[in-house]
Amino acid sequence: MFTVSVLDVEKVALIFKEMASCVVLPGEDGEFSVLDFHQAIVSSLGEGVIKIDEKHSIPIKKGIARMEGSEVAILVER
């Protein structure tokens, strides 16, 4: 499991922070998943929905995600 943090850059607010085992992100070239022990990555995100453990859905216009160690940090515009 890893920590997922989603921040709204327009409101400068943390909108989600929780432990998860899978995050599906709307990449600019299609959806991709981030799982536990994923290699470090930085990716821009397109319009779509962030899905966290099939429990939470966060619609976004665009954003950027960074996975490093045991944390996924996602900055979004909604």
Rosetta constraint file for C-alpha pairs under 8 A:
AtomPair CA 1 CA 19 HARMONIC 6.20 0.50
AtomPair CA 1 CA 20 HARMONIC 5.36 0.50
AtomPair CA 1 CA 21 HARMONIC 4.66 0.50
AtomPair CA 1 CA 36 HARMONIC 5.64 0.50
AtomPair CA 1 CA 70 HARMONIC 7.53 0.50
AtomPair CA 2 CA 19 HARMONIC 5.37 0.50
AtomPair CA 2 CA 20 HARMONIC 5.54 0.50
AtomPair CA 2 CA 21 HARMONIC 6.35 0.50
AtomPair CA 2 CA 36 HARMONIC 6.29 0.50
AtomPair CA 2 CA 70 HARMONIC 4.74 0.50
AtomPair CA 2 CA 71 HARMONIC 5.46 0.50
AtomPair CA 2 CA 72 HARMONIC 7.35 0.50
AtomPair CA 3 CA 17 HARMONIC 6.97 0.50
AtomPair CA 3 CA 18 HARMONIC 5.70 0.50
AtomPair CA 3 CA 19 HARMONIC 4.45 0.50
AtomPair CA 3 CA 20 HARMONIC 6.24 0.50
AtomPair CA 3 CA 70 HARMONIC 6.31 0.50
AtomPair CA 3 CA 71 HARMONIC 4.68 0.50
AtomPair CA 3 CA 72 HARMONIC 6.15 0.50
AtomPair CA 4 CA 16 HARMONIC 7.49 0.50
AtomPair CA 4 CA 17 HARMONIC 5.48 0.50
AtomPair CA 4 CA 18 HARMONIC 5.55 0.50
AtomPair CA 4 CA 19 HARMONIC 6.03 0.50
AtomPair CA 4 CA 20 HARMONIC 6.57 0.50
AtomPair CA 4 CA 71 HARMONIC 5.98 0.50
AtomPair CA 4 CA 72 HARMONIC 4.84 0.50
AtomPair CA 4 CA 73 HARMONIC 6.11 0.50
AtomPair CA 4 CA 74 HARMONIC 7.75 0.50
AtomPair CA 5 CA 14 HARMONIC 7.29 0.50
AtomPair CA 5 CA 15 HARMONIC 7.82 0.50
AtomPair CA 5 CA 16 HARMONIC 5.60 0.50
AtomPair CA 5 CA 17 HARMONIC 4.41 0.50
AtomPair CA 5 CA 18 HARMONIC 6.89 0.50
AtomPair CA 5 CA 71 HARMONIC 7.73 0.50
AtomPair CA 5 CA 72 HARMONIC 6.27 0.50
AtomPair CA 5 CA 73 HARMONIC 4.94 0.50
AtomPair CA 5 CA 74 HARMONIC 6.10 0.50
AtomPair CA 6 CA 14 HARMONIC 6.07 0.50
AtomPair CA 6 CA 15 HARMONIC 5.73 0.50
AtomPair CA 6 CA 16 HARMONIC 5.03 0.50
AtomPair CA 6 CA 17 HARMONIC 6.48 0.50
AtomPair CA 6 CA 73 HARMONIC 6.17 0.50
AtomPair CA 6 CA 74 HARMONIC 4.75 0.50
AtomPair CA 6 CA 75 HARMONIC 5.98 0.50
AtomPair CA 6 CA 76 HARMONIC 7.16 0.50
AtomPair CA 7 CA 12 HARMONIC 6.94 0.50
AtomPair CA 7 CA 13 HARMONIC 5.63 0.50
AtomPair CA 7 CA 14 HARMONIC 4.41 0.50
AtomPair CA 7 CA 15 HARMONIC 5.60 0.50
AtomPair CA 7 CA 16 HARMONIC 7.10 0.50
AtomPair CA 7 CA 73 HARMONIC 7.87 0.50
AtomPair CA 7 CA 74 HARMONIC 6.21 0.50
AtomPair CA 7 CA 75 HARMONIC 4.92 0.50
AtomPair CA 7 CA 76 HARMONIC 6.13 0.50
AtomPair CA 8 CA 12 HARMONIC 5.60 0.50
AtomPair CA 8 CA 13 HARMONIC 5.35 0.50
AtomPair CA 8 CA 14 HARMONIC 6.35 0.50
AtomPair CA 8 CA 15 HARMONIC 6.57 0.50
AtomPair CA 8 CA 75 HARMONIC 6.06 0.50
AtomPair CA 8 CA 76 HARMONIC 5.12 0.50
AtomPair CA 8 CA 77 HARMONIC 5.89 0.50
AtomPair CA 8 CA 78 HARMONIC 7.18 0.50
AtomPair CA 9 CA 13 HARMONIC 6.97 0.50
AtomPair CA 9 CA 75 HARMONIC 6.20 0.50
AtomPair CA 9 CA 76 HARMONIC 5.95 0.50
AtomPair CA 9 CA 77 HARMONIC 6.06 0.50
AtomPair CA 10 CA 77 HARMONIC 6.41 0.50
AtomPair CA 20 CA 52 HARMONIC 6.82 0.50
AtomPair CA 20 CA 53 HARMONIC 6.19 0.50
AtomPair CA 21 CA 35 HARMONIC 5.92 0.50
AtomPair CA 21 CA 36 HARMONIC 5.83 0.50
AtomPair CA 21 CA 53 HARMONIC 6.40 0.50
AtomPair CA 22 CA 33 HARMONIC 6.77 0.50
AtomPair CA 22 CA 34 HARMONIC 5.78 0.50
AtomPair CA 22 CA 35 HARMONIC 4.83 0.50
AtomPair CA 22 CA 36 HARMONIC 7.07 0.50
AtomPair CA 22 CA 52 HARMONIC 6.10 0.50
AtomPair CA 22 CA 53 HARMONIC 5.19 0.50
AtomPair CA 23 CA 33 HARMONIC 5.58 0.50
AtomPair CA 23 CA 34 HARMONIC 5.21 0.50
AtomPair CA 23 CA 35 HARMONIC 6.73 0.50
AtomPair CA 23 CA 50 HARMONIC 7.11 0.50
AtomPair CA 23 CA 51 HARMONIC 5.69 0.50
AtomPair CA 23 CA 52 HARMONIC 4.60 0.50
AtomPair CA 23 CA 53 HARMONIC 6.20 0.50
AtomPair CA 24 CA 31 HARMONIC 6.56 0.50
AtomPair CA 24 CA 32 HARMONIC 5.61 0.50
AtomPair CA 24 CA 33 HARMONIC 4.34 0.50
AtomPair CA 24 CA 34 HARMONIC 6.39 0.50
AtomPair CA 24 CA 50 HARMONIC 5.82 0.50
AtomPair CA 24 CA 51 HARMONIC 5.03 0.50
AtomPair CA 24 CA 52 HARMONIC 6.51 0.50
AtomPair CA 25 CA 31 HARMONIC 5.47 0.50
AtomPair CA 25 CA 32 HARMONIC 5.46 0.50
AtomPair CA 25 CA 33 HARMONIC 6.20 0.50
AtomPair CA 25 CA 34 HARMONIC 7.79 0.50
AtomPair CA 25 CA 45 HARMONIC 7.19 0.50
AtomPair CA 25 CA 49 HARMONIC 6.96 0.50
AtomPair CA 25 CA 50 HARMONIC 5.00 0.50
AtomPair CA 25 CA 51 HARMONIC 6.74 0.50
AtomPair CA 26 CA 30 HARMONIC 5.95 0.50
AtomPair CA 26 CA 31 HARMONIC 4.46 0.50
AtomPair CA 26 CA 32 HARMONIC 6.70 0.50
AtomPair CA 26 CA 45 HARMONIC 5.59 0.50
AtomPair CA 26 CA 46 HARMONIC 5.72 0.50
AtomPair CA 26 CA 47 HARMONIC 6.69 0.50
AtomPair CA 26 CA 48 HARMONIC 5.37 0.50
AtomPair CA 26 CA 49 HARMONIC 6.21 0.50
AtomPair CA 26 CA 50 HARMONIC 6.47 0.50
AtomPair CA 27 CA 31 HARMONIC 5.19 0.50
AtomPair CA 27 CA 32 HARMONIC 6.53 0.50
AtomPair CA 27 CA 43 HARMONIC 7.19 0.50
AtomPair CA 27 CA 44 HARMONIC 6.36 0.50
AtomPair CA 27 CA 45 HARMONIC 4.41 0.50
AtomPair CA 27 CA 46 HARMONIC 5.46 0.50
AtomPair CA 28 CA 44 HARMONIC 6.65 0.50
AtomPair CA 28 CA 45 HARMONIC 5.37 0.50
AtomPair CA 28 CA 46 HARMONIC 4.64 0.50
AtomPair CA 28 CA 47 HARMONIC 7.86 0.50
AtomPair CA 34 CA 38 HARMONIC 6.25 0.50
AtomPair CA 36 CA 70 HARMONIC 7.41 0.50
AtomPair CA 37 CA 69 HARMONIC 7.44 0.50
AtomPair CA 37 CA 70 HARMONIC 7.18 0.50
AtomPair CA 38 CA 67 HARMONIC 7.51 0.50
AtomPair CA 39 CA 67 HARMONIC 7.49 0.50
AtomPair CA 39 CA 68 HARMONIC 7.32 0.50
AtomPair CA 40 CA 66 HARMONIC 7.44 0.50
AtomPair CA 40 CA 67 HARMONIC 5.16 0.50
AtomPair CA 40 CA 68 HARMONIC 4.67 0.50
AtomPair CA 40 CA 69 HARMONIC 6.96 0.50
AtomPair CA 41 CA 65 HARMONIC 7.92 0.50
AtomPair CA 41 CA 66 HARMONIC 5.65 0.50
AtomPair CA 41 CA 67 HARMONIC 5.19 0.50
AtomPair CA 41 CA 68 HARMONIC 6.82 0.50
AtomPair CA 42 CA 64 HARMONIC 7.26 0.50
AtomPair CA 42 CA 65 HARMONIC 5.68 0.50
AtomPair CA 42 CA 66 HARMONIC 4.41 0.50
AtomPair CA 42 CA 67 HARMONIC 6.53 0.50
AtomPair CA 43 CA 64 HARMONIC 5.69 0.50
AtomPair CA 43 CA 65 HARMONIC 5.36 0.50
AtomPair CA 43 CA 66 HARMONIC 6.59 0.50
AtomPair CA 44 CA 62 HARMONIC 7.70 0.50
AtomPair CA 44 CA 63 HARMONIC 5.90 0.50
AtomPair CA 44 CA 64 HARMONIC 4.31 0.50
AtomPair CA 44 CA 65 HARMONIC 6.38 0.50
AtomPair CA 45 CA 62 HARMONIC 5.29 0.50
AtomPair CA 45 CA 63 HARMONIC 4.77 0.50
AtomPair CA 45 CA 64 HARMONIC 5.32 0.50
AtomPair CA 45 CA 65 HARMONIC 7.11 0.50
AtomPair CA 46 CA 60 HARMONIC 7.78 0.50
AtomPair CA 46 CA 61 HARMONIC 6.41 0.50
AtomPair CA 46 CA 62 HARMONIC 4.58 0.50
AtomPair CA 46 CA 63 HARMONIC 6.64 0.50
AtomPair CA 47 CA 59 HARMONIC 7.77 0.50
AtomPair CA 47 CA 60 HARMONIC 5.60 0.50
AtomPair CA 47 CA 61 HARMONIC 4.24 0.50
AtomPair CA 47 CA 62 HARMONIC 5.13 0.50
AtomPair CA 48 CA 59 HARMONIC 5.77 0.50
AtomPair CA 48 CA 60 HARMONIC 5.60 0.50
AtomPair CA 48 CA 61 HARMONIC 6.61 0.50
AtomPair CA 48 CA 62 HARMONIC 7.79 0.50
AtomPair CA 49 CA 57 HARMONIC 6.20 0.50
AtomPair CA 49 CA 58 HARMONIC 5.40 0.50
AtomPair CA 49 CA 59 HARMONIC 4.21 0.50
AtomPair CA 49 CA 60 HARMONIC 5.93 0.50
AtomPair CA 50 CA 56 HARMONIC 7.98 0.50
AtomPair CA 50 CA 57 HARMONIC 5.55 0.50
AtomPair CA 50 CA 58 HARMONIC 5.03 0.50
AtomPair CA 50 CA 59 HARMONIC 6.26 0.50
AtomPair CA 50 CA 60 HARMONIC 7.39 0.50
AtomPair CA 51 CA 55 HARMONIC 7.36 0.50
AtomPair CA 51 CA 56 HARMONIC 5.76 0.50
AtomPair CA 51 CA 57 HARMONIC 4.68 0.50
AtomPair CA 51 CA 58 HARMONIC 6.67 0.50
AtomPair CA 52 CA 56 HARMONIC 5.11 0.50
AtomPair CA 52 CA 57 HARMONIC 6.46 0.50
AtomPair CA 59 CA 78 HARMONIC 6.76 0.50
AtomPair CA 60 CA 76 HARMONIC 6.40 0.50
AtomPair CA 60 CA 77 HARMONIC 5.95 0.50
AtomPair CA 60 CA 78 HARMONIC 4.51 0.50
AtomPair CA 61 CA 76 HARMONIC 7.41 0.50
AtomPair CA 61 CA 77 HARMONIC 5.57 0.50
AtomPair CA 61 CA 78 HARMONIC 5.16 0.50
AtomPair CA 62 CA 76 HARMONIC 5.87 0.50
AtomPair CA 62 CA 77 HARMONIC 5.52 0.50
AtomPair CA 62 CA 78 HARMONIC 7.28 0.50
AtomPair CA 63 CA 74 HARMONIC 7.07 0.50
AtomPair CA 63 CA 75 HARMONIC 5.42 0.50
AtomPair CA 63 CA 76 HARMONIC 4.16 0.50
AtomPair CA 63 CA 77 HARMONIC 6.03 0.50
AtomPair CA 64 CA 74 HARMONIC 5.78 0.50
AtomPair CA 64 CA 75 HARMONIC 5.40 0.50
AtomPair CA 64 CA 76 HARMONIC 6.61 0.50
AtomPair CA 65 CA 72 HARMONIC 6.92 0.50
AtomPair CA 65 CA 73 HARMONIC 5.77 0.50
AtomPair CA 65 CA 74 HARMONIC 4.30 0.50
AtomPair CA 65 CA 75 HARMONIC 6.43 0.50
AtomPair CA 66 CA 72 HARMONIC 5.60 0.50
AtomPair CA 66 CA 73 HARMONIC 5.29 0.50
AtomPair CA 66 CA 74 HARMONIC 6.38 0.50
AtomPair CA 67 CA 71 HARMONIC 5.83 0.50
AtomPair CA 67 CA 72 HARMONIC 4.37 0.50
AtomPair CA 67 CA 73 HARMONIC 6.52 0.50
AtomPair CA 68 CA 72 HARMONIC 6.58 0.50
